[in-house]
Amino acid sequence: MSTSARPDSRLTYDDFLLFPDDGQRHELIGGEHYVTPSRNRRHQQLLGRLYLAVADCLRVDPALGEVYFAPFDVIFSKWDIVEPDLLFVAGDQLGILTEKNIVGAPALVVEILSPSTRRRDQQLKRQLFEVGGVREYWMVDPDLETVAVERRDETGRFSSAIPIVDATLTTPLLPGLTLRLDQLFAP
């Protein structure tokens, strides 16, 4: 008895390119389509403050890399295309940048959690970023006013999330970056 292989039904980057430009965030994770509505005011405030903090650091030392915010496609595979809220491409990996997107893992990825994306950001995207080679992943929680930081350990995997509360956000990826959480989460 012969068995025939079922065709792969996962969506790919070719399908992704056909999605409408409707102001919503379209992403593929494992070939599954996820849609997120436009962000709210609080989300935009936090994203703006994070971007400015990283951009100010890069103004002092532009060789460190480049910072971008959504929408900007990050392609991990033909089945995994995401639009992180904020991302940093380090100076040693600028070759992953194209005019249209990023092909490969940025050094730093930041997602601002919301009720509709929390589980996806903390589970699916975390796993994608870990397997995909992201060096550091920040999950900003506007409700708890915390930032959970995932950094690669000596095994190449993310260590347990380090919750940053009532402190200053720093990263070895951006020496000189200091962002106090009370400033980040200020009303």
HELIX and SHEET records of a PDB file:
HELIX    1   1 TYR A   13  PHE A   16  1                                   4    
HELIX    2   2 ARG A   41  VAL A   60  1                                  20    
HELIX    3   3 PRO A   62  LEU A   64  5                                   3    
HELIX    4   4 GLY A   91  ILE A   96  5                                   6    
HELIX    5   5 ARG A  118  ARG A  119  1                                   2    
HELIX    6   6 ARG A  120  LYS A  125  3                                   6    
HELIX    7   7 ARG A  126  GLY A  132  1                                   7    
HELIX    8   8 LEU A  181  LEU A  184  1                                   4    
SHEET    1   A 2 ARG A  25  ILE A  29  0                                        
SHEET    2   A 2 GLU A  32  THR A  36 -1                                        
SHEET    1   B 6 GLY A  65  PHE A  69  0                                        
SHEET    2   B 6 LEU A  86  ALA A  90 -1                                        
SHEET    3   B 6 LEU A 108  ILE A 112 -1                                        
SHEET    4   B 6 GLU A 136  ASP A 141  1                                        
SHEET    5   B 6 THR A 146  ARG A 151 -1                                        
SHEET    6   B 6 ILE A 162  ILE A 164 -1                                        
SHEET    1   C 3 ASP A  80  VAL A  82  0                                        
SHEET    2   C 3 ASP A  73  SER A  77 -1                                        
SHEET    3   C 3 ASN A 101  VAL A 103  1                                        
SHEET    1   D 2 THR A 168  LEU A 169  0                                        
SHEET    2   D 2 LEU A 179  ARG A 180 -1                                        
END                                                                             
